């Protein structure tokens, strides 16, 4: 990886591309950081395009180069982590395939193997990343056509790519909600309280983790921040429309009232300062990561006896789908409630039926067909 380091008499810039025997490195020292930055930029412009055209270049090396040139400085840390995950998959499953050898059948085989070991969302992200990198390669004249343009994502039973997998069954949602509301959640189970909030509001995990005391009002929650688990910092929400004030149920308000008292006392006992008034600060004075919340949600579903489990984000999908099928709730309001950038996003992801409603609609359709 290219980098600039502070040394005794100034700065040393190191330019690096590729890996293994194909790795290319150059180093040079400079008196100022500005000079080092300029040299590194020049090396990137000089060598990146020529490396594109090396037929023997491994595809994963090409992908890494593309990420470094076009994504590393333009996307959030959490998003960059997904590109790095794709790179690891390519190194594992396509270690010897060169850019010149890459074809649609090879990529289809890659996803067939990936689907046996990874979740549907992982496959979807890998496909988007690979297709994007190869689309740029076409635009740059590196290859003539994109071999990732038409691929089918098919997973195993636990990682199905079916559209209906976006929605968890209503009975399963009710079981989760009943568990989370059956008793006051103590501070040893902070992830459960985070899930309690998400299950009644449809907040994104980062939005829930970023909540402060000042965001909680009688009957409402204000959303104006999100916690980035990769960068370990609070930041602005995903979109401008994600800044919002949403109503909360009487039950959730009661749960939060109790939590505020318990949490404050618990932190005081642990001698943990909470100057920002964060609702979910732990005994180490930190917020849980999103992966921690999802891990506890998966464990909770298994504890409840579910053979098929869903990610935390499926709670958001469920709430969105339930609002959409209610004729008294407008699509405009749903988009604002969920913090979508536009109504088109709401239509794309939530205008569908969850399994329970689908079965009911199937029976109604059969009744109509039987009486024609």
PyMOL commands that set and color helices and strands:
alter all, ss='L'
color gray80, all
select helices_A, chain A and resi 20-22+33-52+59-70+77-93+104-117+120-139+157-159+163-166+170-181+187-201+205-209+213-215+240-242+250-270+290-303+313-324+331-338+343-350+355-370
alter helices_A, ss='H'
color red, helices_A
select strands_A, chain A and resi 3-7+10-17+24-30+216-217+220-223+226-228+233-235+244-247
alter strands_A, ss='S'
color yellow, strands_A
deselect
rebuild
show_as cartoon
